[in-house]
Amino acid sequence: MKRTIALLFLLLAAAAAAHAQLYDFTLYNYSGQDIDSVCLAPVDTGSWSDNLLDYYIFDGDYGDIELDTLTEDLCESSGIYEFDLLVGFDDGTELTWSDIDLLSVYEIYIYLDDDGEIQAEGY
């Protein structure tokens, strides 16, 4: 009986962890600048979340972005999984990228293109 309860507890814990990680992603920074803020908003609403970072993502480094419960609940209740991404840099500039599907994007790379412009791509 104890073994069955322990197994059930482990299965529930694993399911909860998998659910929490469903919308999380890793942000890689190759922009030439340090990132000090990351915010999300449902596509085209401009209703930005609070800053999801409590640290800097330095150039050449990465950070794991874990979405808050409110954002996860919005995804679940509304069926909205596409978000706009706002990235703030330590020099005060901000850039946005649209239509990021949180169900299919697990990694976002921010980088300088051949013209020196900051770009983002998700995988």
C-alpha positions in Angstrom: 0.0 0.0 0.0 2.8 2.4 0.9 4.5 1.6 -2.4 1.3 2.3 -4.3 0.9 5.7 -2.6 4.5 6.6 -3.2 4.2 5.7 -6.9 1.0 7.7 -7.3 2.7 10.7 -5.6 5.7 10.5 -8.0 3.4 10.3 -11.0 1.4 13.3 -9.9 4.6 15.3 -9.2 6.0 14.4 -12.6 2.7 15.4 -14.3 2.7 18.7 -12.5 6.3 19.4 -13.5 5.6 18.6 -17.1 2.6 20.9 -17.1 4.6 23.8 -15.6 7.4 23.3 -18.2 5.0 23.2 -21.2 5.2 26.9 -21.9 8.7 27.7 -20.5 11.6 28.4 -22.9 15.3 29.2 -23.0 16.4 32.5 -24.2 19.9 32.7 -25.8 21.5 36.1 -26.1 24.0 36.8 -28.9 22.8 40.4 -29.4 26.0 42.2 -28.3 24.1 43.7 -25.4 22.9 42.5 -22.0 19.2 41.7 -21.6 17.5 43.0 -18.4 13.8 42.4 -19.1 11.6 39.9 -20.8 7.8 40.4 -21.0 5.0 38.6 -22.9 1.6 39.7 -24.1 -1.1 37.9 -26.0 -0.6 38.7 -29.7 -1.4 42.3 -30.6 -2.9 43.3 -27.2 0.0 45.3 -25.8 -0.9 43.9 -22.3 2.6 43.1 -21.2 3.3 40.8 -18.3 5.6 41.9 -15.5 9.3 41.3 -16.1 9.9 37.6 -16.2 13.6 38.0 -15.3 15.1 38.7 -11.9 18.6 38.7 -13.4 20.5 39.8 -16.5 21.1 37.6 -19.5 24.6 38.7 -20.5 25.7 38.7 -24.1 26.8 35.1 -25.0 24.8 33.6 -22.2 21.3 32.2 -21.8 18.4 32.2 -19.3 15.6 29.9 -18.6 12.3 31.7 -18.8 9.7 30.2 -16.5 6.2 31.6 -17.1 4.1 32.6 -14.2 0.9 30.8 -13.2 -1.2 33.7 -14.5 0.2 33.3 -18.0 -0.1 29.6 -17.9 -3.7 29.9 -16.7 -4.5 32.3 -19.6 -3.1 29.8 -22.1 -5.3 27.0 -20.6 -8.5 29.0 -20.2 -8.5 30.9 -23.4 -6.6 28.6 -25.8 -4.2 31.5 -26.6 -0.7 30.1 -27.0 0.7 32.8 -29.3 2.4 35.7 -27.7 4.4 38.8 -28.5 7.8 39.0 -26.8 9.3 42.2 -25.5 13.0 42.2 -24.7 14.6 45.1 -22.9 18.4 45.7 -23.1 20.6 47.4 -20.5 21.0 50.5 -22.6 17.3 51.2 -22.4 16.3 50.0 -25.9 13.5 47.5 -26.3 12.6 45.2 -29.2 9.4 43.2 -29.8 8.8 40.0 -31.8 5.3 38.8 -32.7 3.4 35.5 -32.9 5.6 33.2 -30.8 3.7 29.9 -30.3 4.5 28.8 -26.7 3.5 25.2 -27.5 6.1 24.8 -30.2 9.0 27.1 -29.2 11.4 25.9 -26.6 14.4 28.0 -27.5 14.6 31.6 -28.7 17.9 33.0 -30.1 18.5 36.7 -30.1 21.4 37.6 -32.3 22.9 40.2 -34.6 22.4 39.6 -38.3 24.9 40.4 -41.1 23.7 44.0 -41.1 24.2 44.4 -37.3 20.4 44.4 -36.6 19.1 42.4 -33.7 16.9 39.5 -34.7 15.1 36.7 -33.0 14.3 33.1 -34.1 12.5 30.4 -32.2 12.9 26.7 -32.3 
